[in-house]
Amino acid sequence: MKHMNRLAIGFLAAAFPALPACSDLSGLLRTLADASAPRSGSPGSPPAQGNTGDGNPASPRPAPQPTASPPAESQIADPEQLLTAWLQALTSGTEDQAAVAVLPFVHKSLKNSSGTALSSDVRQFSFHKAYVDAKFYALPVVVTRIRENQGTTGIGHGDQAERGRIKDYFIGRKDASTGMPAPVPLFFPESGAPPKVSYMGNL
């Protein structure tokens, strides 16, 4: 056995001349294992944090996208001016663009919970109808009559609920021969805040 160990030591010493002299086979094997282990920064070691492994710095991680904020609420107090601004928004660009443009002029009960978009039902139905037909109505709006809804004391549910009253403002078409004026309900908050459009599906 000792003869075999000496032969093994002689063979390893010849194969790895850089290893220190050692008379113990197990010690020589440990030394060989230590010499073979990868060092930090060596080709076999993993790249350090912030480095791609080829000497170039790693690309920075993309910054998180900011959360959408609700658009500023309209402070227009005059009903006719509000209706004109709302109708202009309805006819501004594509349907998707108009869905964003009308947000400052409509009541919060028509929006999603964060106020950043119309609710899905409003977007698909009443808004879509208003967008398609808005082109038939005069700009600036022409109010032909006003009808107050005596039975309304509030609208919305939960956090979107608000007390107030509704008045229907009938707005005329560009060409009166193409149809009757359409009622657009405006909600007047009990708090005295500016009015808002509370329904868009009558155009």
C-alpha positions as CSV (number, residue, x, y, z in Angstrom):
1,M,0.0,0.0,0.0
2,K,2.8,2.4,1.0
3,H,4.5,1.6,-2.3
4,M,1.2,2.4,-4.2
5,N,0.9,5.7,-2.3
6,R,4.5,6.7,-3.2
7,L,3.8,5.9,-6.9
8,A,0.6,8.0,-6.8
9,I,2.4,10.9,-5.2
10,G,5.2,10.7,-7.7
11,F,2.7,10.7,-10.6
12,L,0.8,13.7,-9.3
13,A,4.0,15.6,-8.6
14,A,5.1,15.1,-12.1
15,A,1.7,16.0,-13.6
16,F,1.4,19.2,-11.4
17,P,4.9,20.5,-10.8
18,A,3.4,23.8,-9.3
19,L,2.1,21.9,-6.3
20,P,4.1,22.1,-3.1
21,A,6.0,19.0,-2.1
22,C,4.0,16.6,0.1
23,S,4.7,13.1,1.4
24,D,1.0,12.4,2.3
25,L,-1.3,11.3,-0.5
26,S,-4.5,12.7,1.1
27,G,-2.8,16.0,1.9
28,L,-1.6,16.2,-1.7
29,L,-5.2,15.6,-3.0
30,R,-6.6,18.3,-0.7
31,T,-4.0,20.7,-2.0
32,L,-4.9,19.8,-5.6
33,A,-8.6,20.3,-4.8
34,D,-7.9,23.8,-3.3
35,A,-5.8,24.8,-6.3
36,S,-8.6,23.7,-8.7
37,A,-11.4,25.6,-6.9
38,P,-12.6,28.8,-8.8
39,R,-11.6,32.1,-7.4
40,S,-13.7,35.3,-7.4
41,G,-13.3,37.0,-10.8
42,S,-11.8,34.0,-12.4
43,P,-13.3,32.6,-15.7
44,G,-15.1,29.8,-13.7
45,S,-16.6,32.0,-11.1
46,P,-20.1,33.6,-11.4
47,P,-20.1,37.3,-12.3
48,A,-20.3,39.7,-9.5
49,Q,-23.5,41.6,-8.9
50,G,-23.7,44.6,-11.3
51,N,-21.4,42.8,-13.8
52,T,-22.3,40.7,-16.8
53,G,-19.2,38.5,-16.5
54,D,-17.5,40.0,-19.6
55,G,-16.2,43.1,-17.8
56,N,-19.2,45.2,-18.8
57,P,-21.6,46.6,-16.3
58,A,-25.1,45.0,-16.2
59,S,-28.0,47.0,-17.7
60,P,-30.0,48.8,-15.0
61,R,-33.4,47.4,-14.2
62,P,-36.3,49.4,-15.8
63,A,-37.9,51.8,-13.5
64,P,-41.5,50.9,-12.4
65,Q,-44.2,52.6,-14.3
66,P,-46.1,55.3,-12.4
67,T,-49.7,54.5,-11.5
68,A,-52.3,56.5,-13.6
69,S,-53.8,59.4,-11.8
70,P,-57.4,60.6,-12.2
71,P,-57.7,63.7,-14.4
72,A,-58.5,67.0,-12.8
73,E,-62.2,67.5,-12.3
74,S,-64.0,70.2,-14.3
75,Q,-64.7,73.3,-12.3
76,I,-67.2,74.7,-14.9
77,A,-70.2,76.0,-13.0
78,D,-72.3,77.2,-15.9
79,P,-74.4,74.3,-17.3
80,E,-74.3,75.4,-21.0
81,Q,-70.5,75.8,-20.9
82,L,-70.2,72.4,-19.2
83,L,-72.3,70.7,-21.9
84,T,-70.3,72.4,-24.7
85,A,-67.0,71.2,-23.2
86,W,-68.4,67.7,-22.8
87,L,-69.7,67.6,-26.4
88,Q,-66.3,68.9,-27.6
89,A,-64.6,66.1,-25.7
90,L,-67.0,63.6,-27.2
91,T,-66.0,64.6,-30.7
92,S,-62.2,64.8,-30.1
93,G,-60.4,62.1,-32.0
94,T,-60.9,58.4,-31.7
95,E,-63.4,56.7,-29.4
96,D,-60.6,55.8,-27.0
97,Q,-59.3,59.4,-27.0
98,A,-62.8,60.7,-26.4
99,A,-63.4,58.2,-23.5
100,V,-60.5,59.9,-21.7
101,A,-61.4,63.4,-22.7
102,V,-64.9,63.3,-21.2
103,L,-63.7,62.2,-17.7
104,P,-63.4,65.7,-16.2
105,F,-67.0,66.5,-17.1
106,V,-68.9,63.3,-16.0
107,H,-70.0,62.3,-12.5
108,K,-67.8,59.9,-10.5
109,S,-70.5,57.3,-10.5
110,L,-69.8,56.8,-14.3
111,K,-66.1,56.0,-13.6
112,N,-64.1,53.1,-12.3
113,S,-63.3,53.0,-8.6
114,S,-60.0,54.8,-9.1
115,G,-61.6,57.5,-11.3
116,T,-59.0,57.0,-14.0
117,A,-61.4,55.7,-16.7
118,L,-65.1,55.2,-17.5
119,S,-66.6,52.0,-15.9
120,S,-66.7,49.1,-18.4
121,D,-70.5,49.2,-18.7
122,V,-70.6,52.9,-19.3
123,R,-67.7,52.6,-21.8
124,Q,-69.4,49.9,-23.8
125,F,-73.0,51.2,-23.9
126,S,-74.0,54.8,-23.0
127,F,-70.7,56.3,-23.9
128,H,-70.4,54.4,-27.1
129,K,-73.9,55.6,-28.2
130,A,-73.0,59.2,-27.2
131,Y,-69.7,59.1,-29.2
132,V,-71.4,57.8,-32.3
133,D,-74.2,60.4,-32.3
134,A,-72.5,63.4,-30.9
135,K,-71.6,64.7,-34.4
136,F,-75.3,65.4,-35.0
137,Y,-75.6,68.1,-32.2
138,A,-74.8,71.8,-32.4
139,L,-71.6,73.2,-31.0
140,P,-71.6,75.3,-29.0
141,V,-74.7,73.5,-27.5
142,V,-78.1,75.0,-27.9
143,V,-80.3,74.4,-24.8
144,T,-83.9,74.3,-25.9
145,R,-85.4,73.6,-22.5
146,I,-84.7,72.4,-18.9
147,R,-86.6,69.8,-16.9
148,E,-85.9,69.2,-13.2
149,N,-86.2,65.7,-11.8
150,Q,-88.1,66.2,-8.6
151,G,-87.7,62.7,-7.3
152,T,-83.8,62.6,-7.3
153,T,-82.0,63.2,-4.1
154,G,-78.7,61.4,-4.9
155,I,-76.9,59.1,-7.3
156,G,-74.1,56.5,-7.2
157,H,-73.3,53.7,-4.7
158,G,-70.7,53.3,-1.9
159,D,-67.7,55.7,-2.2
160,Q,-69.2,57.1,-5.5
161,A,-72.6,58.0,-3.9
162,E,-73.4,61.7,-3.6
163,R,-76.5,63.7,-2.6
164,G,-78.0,66.3,-4.9
165,R,-80.5,66.8,-7.7
166,I,-80.7,66.2,-11.5
167,K,-81.9,68.5,-14.2
168,D,-82.3,67.4,-17.8
169,Y,-80.9,69.9,-20.3
170,F,-82.3,69.4,-23.8
171,I,-79.7,70.2,-26.5
172,G,-80.6,70.8,-30.1
173,R,-79.2,69.2,-33.3
174,K,-77.3,70.9,-36.0
175,D,-80.2,70.3,-38.3
176,A,-83.5,70.4,-36.4
177,S,-85.2,68.4,-39.2
178,T,-83.1,65.3,-38.4
179,G,-84.6,64.8,-34.9
180,M,-85.7,66.2,-31.6
181,P,-83.4,67.7,-29.0
182,A,-81.9,65.2,-26.6
183,P,-82.0,65.4,-22.8
184,V,-78.6,65.3,-21.1
185,P,-79.0,64.9,-17.3
186,L,-76.7,67.1,-15.2
187,F,-76.2,66.3,-11.5
188,F,-75.9,69.3,-9.1
189,P,-74.3,68.2,-5.9
190,E,-75.9,69.2,-2.6
191,S,-72.5,70.5,-1.5
192,G,-72.5,73.2,-4.1
193,A,-69.7,71.7,-6.2
194,P,-69.9,72.2,-10.0
195,P,-72.4,70.1,-11.9
196,K,-71.5,67.0,-13.9
197,V,-73.0,64.9,-16.7
198,S,-74.7,61.9,-15.0
199,Y,-75.8,60.0,-18.0
200,M,-74.6,59.9,-21.7
201,G,-76.9,57.5,-23.5
202,N,-79.7,59.9,-24.6
203,L,-78.0,61.4,-27.6
